[in-house]
């Protein structure tokens, strides 16, 4: 039977994911819950982690490597940041050890962009970058990482040179639930309206300054010409993603196109969005990227 080598944890704001990993980087056991940073801060990070370790009967000697919001200022132990330009290899050197624990538990740092004109931070995505691109990546990459707060990252020869955060997912949630546009999407089923989505992506991309006007169009079009709630929802989503892409694609594109790190529905939506703009993408599963990044980091930290 394969022996476990370490425990990998991706601790987000609202989600918790844990993997028991062997020496070859293969997942032996997985745990997922909604015990993210917000919940763990109340219940206790150590208690939440221990409950999952006990559930999988993880041996007491196994080291644990954590990425994500557990290392935030309001998390378990602040892991700090590596400043841009940030070599991905520097993440390994600045992993913070959790004090007072019998196990060797370390939390990877985030990346900070200390530019007064474009200040930005990421925490968790840096591990996905490590897993997707590797420690010794050469050449240039433009990486799109969709999410509640989407990241666009420029990487050159394994160093994060610049990145930007877009509140696309959060804006969609607020606009579709807390504004007049909630009436347009009320009762939307799970059906997909690809045509409406792609048309909205193009409109948002071509005229991002009209974003607020384009969003209201989802309601007025429905009132004047009809249309399903699903079509209105896809219009809102496509408009916001199109506006994001207008900024993300504003610079020079690498010859290899865009590296898209995403999973599930977001991966599907962003592939459709890039297809609407005839932009080539290299898709990488986000879950696989974070697991691979944690495995690379763990091997570098604990392999003598």
C-alpha positions as CSV (number, residue, x, y, z in Angstrom):
1,X,0.0,0.0,0.0
2,X,1.3,3.5,-0.9
3,X,2.6,5.4,2.1
4,X,1.4,9.0,2.7
5,X,4.1,11.7,2.6
6,X,2.3,14.8,3.7
7,X,-1.0,16.5,4.0
8,X,-1.9,19.4,1.7
9,X,-4.5,22.0,2.6
10,X,-6.1,24.7,0.5
11,X,-7.8,27.0,3.0
12,X,-10.0,29.6,1.4
13,X,-12.3,32.3,2.8
14,X,-15.3,30.1,2.6
15,X,-14.0,26.6,1.7
16,X,-11.6,24.0,3.1
17,X,-9.9,21.3,1.0
18,X,-7.5,18.7,2.3
19,X,-5.6,16.0,0.5
20,X,-3.5,13.1,1.9
21,X,-0.6,12.9,-0.7
22,X,2.0,10.2,-1.3
23,X,5.7,10.6,-2.3
24,X,4.8,10.6,-6.0
25,X,2.3,13.5,-5.5
26,X,-0.7,11.2,-5.9
27,X,-3.8,11.9,-3.8
28,X,-4.7,9.0,-1.4
29,X,-7.6,10.6,0.4
30,X,-9.6,13.9,0.0
31,X,-11.7,16.0,2.3
32,X,-13.8,19.1,1.5
33,X,-16.0,21.3,3.6
34,X,-17.3,24.9,3.9
35,X,-15.1,25.5,7.0
36,X,-13.1,28.3,5.4
37,X,-11.3,31.0,7.2
38,X,-14.5,32.8,8.3
39,X,-15.8,29.6,10.0
40,X,-12.5,28.4,11.2
41,X,-11.7,31.7,12.9
42,X,-14.7,31.0,15.2
43,X,-14.3,27.3,15.7
44,X,-10.5,27.4,15.9
45,X,-8.1,26.6,13.0
46,X,-6.3,23.8,14.9
47,X,-9.6,22.2,15.9
48,X,-11.0,22.3,12.3
49,X,-7.8,20.8,10.9
50,X,-7.6,18.1,13.6
51,X,-11.2,17.0,12.9
52,X,-10.3,16.3,9.3
53,X,-6.9,14.7,10.1
54,X,-8.7,12.4,12.5
55,X,-11.3,11.5,9.9
56,X,-8.7,10.2,7.5
57,X,-6.5,8.7,10.3
58,X,-3.5,10.7,9.2
59,X,-0.3,9.5,11.0
60,X,0.9,11.9,13.6
61,X,4.4,12.3,12.1
62,X,3.1,13.7,8.7
63,X,4.0,17.3,7.9
64,X,1.2,19.6,6.7
65,X,1.5,22.3,4.1
66,X,-1.2,25.0,3.8
67,X,-1.9,27.7,1.3
68,X,-4.7,30.3,1.2
69,X,-6.4,32.5,3.7
70,X,-5.2,30.6,6.7
71,X,-2.1,32.7,6.2
72,X,-3.9,36.0,6.1
73,X,-3.6,38.6,8.8
74,X,-7.1,37.5,10.1
75,X,-6.3,33.8,9.6
76,X,-4.4,31.3,11.7
77,X,-0.8,32.5,11.4
78,X,0.1,35.5,9.2
79,X,2.4,34.1,6.4
80,X,3.2,37.5,4.9
81,X,3.9,38.2,1.3
82,X,6.6,37.9,-1.3
83,X,6.8,41.2,-3.1
84,X,6.7,41.5,-6.9
85,X,8.7,40.9,-8.9
86,X,8.2,37.6,-7.1
87,X,10.1,34.4,-8.0
88,X,7.8,31.5,-7.4
89,X,10.7,29.7,-5.8
90,X,10.7,32.4,-3.1
91,X,7.4,31.1,-1.8
92,X,9.1,28.0,-0.4
93,X,11.7,30.0,1.6
94,X,9.1,32.2,3.3
95,X,6.6,29.5,4.4
96,X,5.6,30.3,8.0
97,X,5.7,27.6,10.7
98,X,2.6,27.4,13.0
99,X,3.9,27.7,16.6
100,X,2.7,25.6,19.4
101,X,1.8,22.5,17.3
102,X,3.3,19.1,17.7
103,X,3.0,18.5,13.9
104,X,5.2,20.4,11.5
105,X,2.6,22.7,9.9
106,X,3.6,25.4,7.5
107,X,1.7,28.0,5.6
108,X,2.8,29.4,2.2
109,X,3.0,33.2,1.8
110,X,0.9,35.2,-0.7
111,X,2.2,37.7,-3.2
112,X,2.0,41.5,-2.8
113,X,2.3,44.2,-5.5
114,X,3.4,47.3,-3.6
115,X,2.7,49.8,-6.4
116,X,0.9,52.9,-5.2
117,X,-0.8,53.2,-8.6
118,X,-1.8,49.5,-8.7
119,X,-1.6,47.9,-5.2
120,X,-2.7,44.3,-5.2
121,X,-2.5,41.1,-3.2
122,X,-3.1,37.4,-3.8
123,X,-3.2,34.5,-1.4
124,X,-3.8,31.0,-2.6
125,X,-3.5,31.7,-6.3
126,X,0.3,31.8,-6.1
127,X,0.2,28.1,-5.3
128,X,-1.9,27.4,-8.4
129,X,0.7,29.3,-10.4
130,X,3.4,27.2,-9.0
131,X,1.6,24.0,-9.9
132,X,0.6,25.2,-13.4
133,X,3.9,26.7,-14.4
134,X,6.5,24.9,-12.3
135,X,9.5,26.3,-10.4
136,X,11.8,26.4,-13.5
137,X,9.3,27.8,-16.0
138,X,11.0,29.8,-18.8
139,X,9.4,32.3,-21.2
140,X,6.4,34.5,-20.7
141,X,2.9,33.6,-19.6
142,X,-0.3,35.5,-19.2
143,X,-2.5,33.7,-16.7
144,X,-6.2,34.1,-16.2
145,X,-7.5,32.7,-12.9
146,X,-11.3,33.2,-12.7
147,X,-13.1,33.3,-9.3
148,X,-14.9,35.5,-6.9
149,X,-11.9,37.8,-7.3
150,X,-10.3,36.9,-10.7
151,X,-6.6,37.3,-11.1
152,X,-4.7,38.1,-14.3
153,X,-1.0,37.5,-13.8
154,X,2.1,38.1,-16.0
155,X,4.9,35.7,-15.4
156,X,8.4,35.8,-16.9
157,X,10.9,33.0,-16.4
158,X,9.2,31.8,-13.2
159,X,8.8,35.3,-11.7
160,X,5.5,37.0,-11.2
161,X,6.1,40.5,-12.6
162,X,2.6,42.1,-12.4
163,X,-1.0,41.0,-11.6
164,X,-4.4,42.5,-11.4
165,X,-7.5,41.5,-9.4
166,X,-11.1,41.9,-10.8
167,X,-14.1,41.5,-8.6
168,X,-16.1,39.9,-11.4
169,X,-17.6,37.0,-9.5
170,X,-18.6,39.1,-6.5
171,X,-20.1,41.8,-8.7
172,X,-22.2,39.2,-10.5
173,X,-23.5,38.0,-7.2
174,X,-24.4,41.4,-5.9
175,X,-25.8,42.7,-9.2
176,X,-28.0,39.6,-9.8
177,X,-29.3,39.4,-6.2
178,X,-29.3,43.0,-4.8
179,X,-30.3,45.3,-7.6
180,X,-33.3,45.8,-9.9
181,X,-31.7,43.3,-12.2
182,X,-32.6,40.5,-9.7
183,X,-36.1,40.8,-11.3
184,X,-34.7,39.9,-14.7
185,X,-33.0,36.7,-13.5
186,X,-35.7,35.6,-11.0
187,X,-36.6,32.0,-11.6
188,X,-33.7,31.3,-14.0
189,X,-33.2,27.5,-14.4
190,X,-30.0,25.7,-15.1
191,X,-30.3,26.0,-18.9
192,X,-27.5,27.7,-20.8
193,X,-28.0,30.4,-23.3
194,X,-24.6,30.4,-25.1
195,X,-25.6,32.9,-27.7
196,X,-26.7,35.5,-25.2
197,X,-23.5,34.9,-23.1
198,X,-21.2,35.3,-26.1
199,X,-23.0,38.4,-27.4
200,X,-22.7,40.0,-24.0
201,X,-19.0,39.1,-23.7
202,X,-18.3,40.8,-27.1
203,X,-20.4,43.9,-26.1
204,X,-18.6,44.2,-22.7
205,X,-15.2,43.7,-24.3
206,X,-15.8,46.2,-27.1
207,X,-17.3,48.9,-24.9
208,X,-16.2,48.4,-21.2
209,X,-16.9,52.1,-20.4
210,X,-20.6,51.3,-21.1
211,X,-20.7,48.4,-18.5
212,X,-23.4,49.9,-16.3
213,X,-25.5,50.6,-19.4
214,X,-25.0,47.1,-20.8
215,X,-26.0,45.5,-17.6
216,X,-29.3,47.4,-17.4
217,X,-29.9,46.2,-21.0
218,X,-30.5,42.8,-19.6
219,X,-33.7,44.1,-17.9
220,X,-34.9,46.5,-20.6
221,X,-34.4,44.0,-23.4
222,X,-36.5,41.5,-21.4
223,X,-39.3,44.0,-20.9
224,X,-39.4,45.2,-24.5
225,X,-38.6,42.1,-26.5
226,X,-39.1,39.2,-24.1
227,X,-36.5,36.6,-23.2
228,X,-35.9,34.1,-20.5
229,X,-34.4,34.7,-17.0
230,X,-31.6,32.4,-18.0
231,X,-30.8,34.6,-21.0
232,X,-30.7,37.7,-18.7
233,X,-28.4,35.8,-16.3
234,X,-26.0,34.9,-19.1
235,X,-26.1,38.6,-20.3
236,X,-25.1,39.8,-16.8
237,X,-22.4,37.2,-16.5
238,X,-21.1,37.7,-20.1
239,X,-21.0,41.5,-19.7
240,X,-19.0,41.4,-16.6
241,X,-16.6,38.8,-17.9
242,X,-16.2,40.8,-21.2
243,X,-15.3,43.9,-19.3
244,X,-12.7,41.9,-17.3
245,X,-11.3,40.5,-20.5
246,X,-11.0,44.0,-22.0
247,X,-8.6,44.9,-19.3
248,X,-6.8,41.6,-19.1
249,X,-6.2,41.4,-22.8
250,X,-5.1,45.0,-23.2
251,X,-1.4,44.2,-23.2
252,X,0.8,42.1,-25.5
253,X,-0.3,38.4,-25.7
254,X,2.3,35.6,-25.4
255,X,2.7,33.4,-28.5
256,X,1.2,30.5,-26.5
257,X,-2.0,32.4,-25.8
258,X,-3.7,32.6,-22.4
259,X,-3.1,30.1,-19.6
260,X,-6.5,29.6,-18.1
261,X,-6.5,28.1,-14.6
262,X,-10.1,27.2,-13.7
263,X,-12.5,24.4,-12.7
264,X,-16.1,23.6,-13.1
265,X,-18.6,26.1,-14.5
266,X,-16.1,29.0,-14.4
267,X,-13.8,27.0,-16.7
268,X,-16.6,26.5,-19.1
269,X,-17.7,30.1,-19.1
270,X,-14.3,31.6,-19.6
271,X,-13.5,29.1,-22.4
272,X,-16.7,30.3,-24.1
273,X,-15.7,33.9,-23.5
274,X,-12.2,33.5,-25.0
275,X,-13.7,31.6,-27.9
276,X,-16.1,34.5,-28.5
277,X,-13.1,36.7,-28.9
278,X,-11.1,34.1,-30.9
279,X,-8.3,34.0,-28.3
280,X,-6.4,30.8,-27.8
281,X,-6.3,29.3,-24.3
282,X,-4.3,26.6,-22.6
283,X,-6.7,25.3,-19.9
284,X,-5.4,23.9,-16.6
285,X,-7.7,22.5,-13.9
286,X,-7.5,24.7,-10.8
287,X,-7.8,21.8,-8.3
288,X,-5.0,19.9,-10.0
289,X,-2.9,23.1,-10.1
290,X,-3.2,23.8,-6.4
291,X,-2.5,20.1,-5.5
292,X,0.5,20.0,-7.8
293,X,1.8,23.3,-6.4
294,X,1.5,22.1,-2.8
295,X,3.3,18.9,-3.8
296,X,6.2,20.8,-5.4
297,X,6.5,23.0,-2.4
298,X,6.3,20.1,0.1
299,X,9.0,18.2,-1.8
300,X,11.3,21.2,-1.8
301,X,10.7,22.0,1.9
302,X,10.9,18.5,3.4
303,X,13.0,16.5,1.0
304,X,16.6,16.5,2.2
